[in-house]
Amino acid sequence: MTVVVERAAESSSDTENEQPVQVKWYRSVFYNATILGMCSFAAPGLWGAMNSLGAGGSQSPYLVNTANALTFCLMVVSCWFTSGIVKYIGIKGALFVGTIGYAPYSAGLYLNNRYGVEWLVLFGAALCGISAGIFWAAEAAIAIAYPEPRNRSRIVAYWLTWTKIGQILGGAVNLGLNADRNQAGKVSYNVYLIFIALQSSGTLVALLLSNPSQVQRPNGTPVQLTILDNPWKEFKTTTKTFVTKKFLLIILWIGQGVYAEAVFFTYNSLWFSVRARALGSFLSGIVAVICGNLLGLWLDQHQISLKTRSRRAFAVIMTLQGAWWLWLTINVTEYRRTQPLFDWVDPGFGRAFAVFVFLVAGFQLNYNFSYFIIGQISSGPEETIRLAALLRGTESAWQALSYGLNAIPVIASVGGPYINFGLWGAAIIPVWFVIRDFGVDKEKTDIESPSIETHGELHKETGSD
């Protein structure tokens, strides 16, 4: 098997010909991160905006949770095959194809909200799942591979900011349309018309992405993000990567981070008025953007050792997550008994509302940190595509389970937080066995060393599978 790998250790003798280049703005890493961000805003960002309204803006969460479970089940499959798809249509083509299924999903929510039609919710969810798995794996690979290693975390945080801008914009639009609705119910159907138009535009924006060979880094090092094997061989190699020790150790950690989405969106739907749900969508997105970018800045502080950066970030994220799950568990245990409906003028609203905002921020922190982990355990560009696909496929599997279980009323009301709290506790030790090696393995010091990163070069080697 022909493999493309990165070897910082050989940089001193092999990279003397690397020269800084005058970067064209439309080939720069920042430009491509912006295009990727705009696609993420239009596709998963607005998908998240609708779900952050609680149950996709519907009055009852159960149909939408079922549809989302279907979406994520199909995403597991399409994620797994993404590296093989990239072989034929490239990473840019994969991003383009991945944007196609989001608008039909929004159309299904629109028809359900306005006319009570249910079939398109499920059919749209299926189309979304098939394309979204390709999109998720492709965008993750681009976000990890395009930036220079020493700026990766900041670029990832910038890209993910666009995703949350979708949620912020959706929340702002919905808040404006529903500011006088202090009761339970579904959101205005006009919201979906705006979402459908914006999601359709994301397909065209994907065409503006530069191919990896066209991207220009200031130091002249190339971006290599290609698949050389046939799809079936690539599928088998991806499967082998899944059962490696380091990836298996982070599966529970991935789960505790993404299982949360259905839990806190369902919480928002069950216990808050329409306008309070819209306010939650808006404010939680802003807080998540701030927290995600602060984490990106911290992880790129290369004057601090990689060991220190990774361990402190891990400790803060997991401590905060534990506190928030304890808070939510106490809340839902009480609300299951008292059956409240909170509006922002009601007593107890702050206690009920704040934990939702914090959990959305925690979801963003876990997301950002997952890309940092994948960047550390990847040994080269091809493995980056596989690990990105496996990361998103594993996330999808956990989210399918979460949305499926939260379609059951008793689990939606109290069981979801209990399960997620348990996942948080179970994940700490396994993922620690991965985190503790960061900054200890000398072959990975290129991530934190300016001199090695500046002179690093990508080499091609030939080996056997």
N, C-alpha and C positions, 0 to 999 in steps of 0.2 A: 504494500500500500504506500502511495506517495503522500508524504505528510509535510505540512508547512509549519515550522516551529520557530520560536523566538529564542535566541541564545545571547543573553547579555554578556556572558563570559568571553565571547569571542570578539567583542566590540573593538577592543584596542587595536587589533591587527587587521580587521576586515572592513572597517568603516571609515577609513581616512578619506575616502572619496565622497562621503556624504557631505553635502554643502547646504547651508541655509538657502531657502528659496523665497522669492517675492510672491506671496500668496495672493491669488485672485480671490476676491471676496466671495464669488459664487462657487468656489471650490474649497473654501475654508471649512475647518471643523465646526466653527460656530454657525456658519450658514447651514450646514447639513444638520446640525443639532436643532436649529430653528425649524427647518423643513420637517424633520422627524417630530418635533414638538407640535407643529401645526397639525400633522396627521393624527397624533395622539390626542390633541384637543378635539378634533372633529369626530374621531371614532370612539376609543374607550373613554375619553374625557367626558363627552356628552352622554355616553352610556352611563357612566358613573353619576353624572348630574341628575339623570332621571331616577336612578336608583337611590340617590341620596335624598330625594324627596320622600322616600319611604314607599317601597313596593312599586317602583316605577311611576309614582304619582297616583296609583289606584287607591280606592278606599280599603280594599282587602289585600293583604300581602300574599295570599296563598297561590293564586293563579300565576302571578309574576314570579314568585319563588320557584314554582314548578318549571316555568319557562327558562329561568336562569340556570336551573340545574341541568336542563337539556342542553343549553348553550355550552356549559362548561364540560359536560360529558363529551360532546363532539370536539371541543377544543383539545382535549387530551389526545385524541387521535390525530388531529391535524397538526398539532405541535410536534408530535413524534415524527411525522413525515416531512417536516419543513426543511430539514437539511438536504433531503433528497430532492425536494422541489427546487431549492436554491441551485442545485446542480444544473438545471435546465433553463430557468428563467432569471437567475441571479438574485441578489439580495434586494435590488430595487424593484424587480418584478414581483417578488414575494410581498414586499410592502404594499405595492399597488393592489394586488389581488386581495390582500388582507383587509383592505378598507371597504370592500364591496358589500359585505353583509350587514353592516350596521344600520343603514337607512331602512331596510325592510323590517328590522326589529322595531324601530321607532314607529313605523307605519302601523305595525300591529298594535302597539300601545295606544296609538291615536284612535284607531277604529274601536278598540275595546273601551276606551274612555268615553268616546262620543256616542257610539251606537251599541255597545255591549257585545261586539263581535269577539269571539275568543280564538277561533282557529288560526288567525294570522299572528296572534301573539306567539303561539307554539311554532308555526311555520317560520316566522321571522326569527325566532330564537334559534331554530335549527340552521338557517342560512348564516346567521351571525356566528354560530359556533364553528362552522366549517371554515369561514374566512378569518375569523378572529384568532384562531389558533395559529394560523400562518402569520398574521399580523404581529401577534404578541412575540412569537419566537424571532421574527425578523427584526422588529424594533429593538429587542433586547440585544441581539447580536450587533446591530449597528451602534447602539449606545455604548457598548463595551469596547468595540474594536476601532471605531473611527477616531476617538480622541487619543492624544498622547497619554501614556500611562500616568504621568504626574499630574494631569489635569482631569483625569477621568471622573472622579467623584463629583467635581463641580459641574462638569458637562452633564452627567447623569441627573444631578439635582435640577439643573436648568431645563433639561428635557422633560422631566417629570412635573416641573412647574406648569408646563403647558397643559398637561393632563388635568391638573387641578384647576387651571383657569376655566376649563370646560365646566367643571362642577360649580365654580364661583359664578360664572356667567349664567348658567342654568338656574342657580339659586336666586340670583338677582332678578332675572326675568320673571321667574315664578313668584318671587316675593312681591314684585310690582303688580302682577296680575291678581294676586290673592291676598293682598295686605289687609283686606277687610273681612277675611274669612277666619273667624276665631273658633270654628267648630271642626269636627271630624269630617272627612269626605275625600273626594278625589280632586286633583288640581284641574285648572282650566285646560281644555283640549287645545287651545291656541298655542300653548307651550310646545306641543309636539310638532306643529307645523314649522316652527323656527328650528327645532332640532333636526328635523328631516332635511331641510334645506342645507344646514351647515354640515351635516354628515355626508351628504352627497358631494359637497365641494372637496372633502378630504381625499376622495379618489383622484381628483385632478392634481391636487397638491403633491401627492406621492410621486408624480412624474418629474417633479423638479429636483428630486434627490440626485446627488452625484453618485456614480458607480465607485466602488472602492479604489479602483486604479486612477480615478480622476481627482480624488481628495488630495489636497495639499496641506501638509503640516509645515510649520515654520522651520523646523530643523531638517526638512527634506526626507525624513524617513517615510516609506510608503505604507499604505494601509493594505493589508492582504486579508481578504475575507471571501474565500472561494472554497468550493467543494470539488474534489478531484475524482472521487469514487462514484460508481454507479449507484442508483437509489437503493437497491436491495442491500448492497454491501454497506451503504451508509446507514440504513435502518438497523442492521445488525451491530454496527459499530456504536451507534447511538444507544442501543440496548445494553451493550457491554459497559458503556460509560455510566449508565444509570446504576449498575450494580457495583461500581467502585466504592471503596470504603468511605471516602470523603463525601460523596454525594449522598449515600445512604444515611450518613450521620446528620445531614442537614434537613432531611425530609420532614421530621416532626417540627423543626423550627420554621420551615416554610409554611407548614400547616397552621401553626398557632398564629402566624402573621396574617394569612389570607382567609382563613375560616371566619375571621372577624367581620368581614364585609357584610355578609348576609345577616349576621347577628346585630350589628349596630344599625343597619338600614331597616331591619324589621322592628327593632326597638323604636326607631324614629317614627315608623308608620303606626305602631300600636298605641303609643302613649301621648301623642302630640297633635295639636290642631294643624290645619292646613298651613296657615301662615307661620306657625312655629317650625314646622318641617322645612318650609322654604328658607327660613332664617338659619336653621341648622345646616342646610346645604351650603348656603352662602358663607357663613362664618367659619365653618369647619374647614372649607377649602382654603381660606386665607391662612388660618393657623397651620394647616398642613404644609402649605408652600413655605412659610417661614421656617418651620422646623426642618423640613427636608433640605433647604438650602444651607441652614446652619450646620447640619450633619455633613453635607458635601464639603463645606469649607473646612471643617475639622479633619475630615479624612484626607484632605489634600495638604495638610500642614506638614510638609516634608522635613522641616527642621526638627520635628518630633518623630521619634522612632515609630516604625510601622507597628511594632509590638504594642507600644503604649497607645497609639491611636485606635487600633482595632479593639483592644481589651477594654479601654474606657468607654468607647462607643457602645460596645456590647453590654457592659454593665449598666449604663444609663438606660438604654432602650429596654432591657429586660426588667429592670427595677420599676420603671414607669409603667410598663405593661402590666406587671403584677398588681400594682396599686390600682390601676384603672379597672382591671377585671374584678378585683375585690369590691370596689365601689359599685360597679354595675350589678354584681351578684346580689349585693344588699338591696339595691333599688328594685330589681325585678321580683325578688322574693316578696317584697312589700306590695308592689303594684299588682302582682298576681292576686293578692287578697283584696285590695282596695279598689282596683279597676279605675284609676284616675284618667283624665284627659287634660293635659297641661297646655295652657296658652301662656304667652309671655307676661300676662297680667296676673297670673295665678300664684298663690303661695306655693313654695316648693319647686317652682319652675327652674330656678338656678341649679339646684342640686340635681334635678333630673336631666337638664339640658347640657350642663358642662361636661359630663362624662361622655356624652355623644361626641362633642367637639374633640375631646382629648383622644378618644379611640380612633377617630378619623386621622388625627395627627400621628398616632402610633402606627396606623396602617401605612402611612407614608414613610415613616422612619424605617419600618421593617422592609419596605420595598426598596428604598435607597440602599440599605445595608446589604440586601440580597445581591445586588449587582456588584457591590464591593467584594463580597465573598466569592462570587463566580469569577471575577477578575483575578482573584488571588489563586484560586485552585486550577485555573485554566493553564495549560502548557503551550497553547498555540492557537492560531486563527481558526483552524478547522474544529478544534475542541471547543472553542468559544461558541461557535454556531450550535454545536451539539448540547453544550451545557446550557446555553440560553434556551434552546428548545425544551430541554428537560426541566429547567426551572419553571418555564411557563406552563408546560404540560402538568407538572406536579402541582403547581398553583391551581390549575384548572380542575384537577381531580379533587383537591381539597374543597374548592369552592362549589363544585358540583355536589359533593357530599353535604356541605353546609346549607346551600340553597334547598337541596332536596329535603333535608331534615327540618329546615325552617318553614317548609310548606305544611308541616304538621302542627296544628294549633298549640298543643301543650309544649312542644319544643320551642316554637316561636316565642312564646311568652316568657318562659324561664329556662328551658333546657339548653338553649344556645349559649348563653353566658356561662352556665355551669360547665358545659363541654369545653368551651374555649379556655376557661380558667384552668381546667385540667391539662389541656394541651400545652399551655404555657409552662406549667410546672414540669411536664414530661420532657419538654424540648431542651431545657437548660443544659443538662449534662452532656447529651450527645453532641450538640453544636459546639460546646466548649472544647471538645477534643479536636475540632477543626480550627477554631479561633486561636487556640493557644500556640499553634504552629506558625502563625503569621509573624513575620519578622525574624523567625528563627532559621527558616530555610534560606540559605545564602543565595540560592538560584533565583529567588524572588525579590532580591533587594533592588532590582531595576524600578520597581514601583515607587520606591521612596528615595532613590538616589538620582539627583539631577544629572550628574556626570554620565552615569551609565545609560539613563533614558535618552539623553541627548545624542549619544553615539550609537544607540542600539540599532541593529539592523535585522531584518527578517531573512532567514536563509532557507533554502530548500534542501531537504534530505530525502534520500530514498531508503525505505526499510521494507520489511515484510509484515504482513498482517498476521 
